Amino acid sequence: MQRGALQRQRQILFCRGIREYQWRPELRNRYFKGCRGRKDISYLPWARDGPSTECVVFEGFIDYLSALTLGIISGVDAIILNSVVNVYKVMPYLKDYITINCYLDNDTAGRTALTELTAIYGSTVIDRSILYSEFNDLNEYLTNQSFTKNTLSNENK
């Protein structure tokens, strides 16, 4: 039994990482979700010729990837909170945007973060969680859509 545990400890696991603003990566794989160092925001400016007037705000990295997969964002700056605790860290980055599209979770923490952003930036903040109102977050919505599509495809065979 100890040998099996020892072999398991020596396994090499890979994960996907995205840099946070302070160069600390968020790390994800099937078995691990965390970051190296303290959590911070991830700021992803879109490559373009001039400043963007619009940005999107996500609670987590997986929600950002879900939005890309769904094709609902393109050509805009993205800010990933990596934790709603970081909502105040994002404030200085939002001041120059005309539109702030928020794809936050449909839970108490997500609602609180949205309220805090709206209190400061008013009508500039747009709540996009209505797109996935029956689900906790954008990734859950995507997962359900993929499952439904696969189920329908298999039933038609």
Buried (B, 14 or more C-beta within 10 A) or exposed (E): EEEEEEEEEEEEEEBEBBEBBEEBBBBBEEEEEEBEEEBBBBBBEBEEEEEBEBBBBBBBBBBBBBBEEBEBBEEBBBBBBBBBEBBEBBEEBBEEBEBBBBBBBBEEBBBEBBEBBBEEBEEBBBBBBEEBEEBEBBBBBBEEBEEEEEEEEEEEE
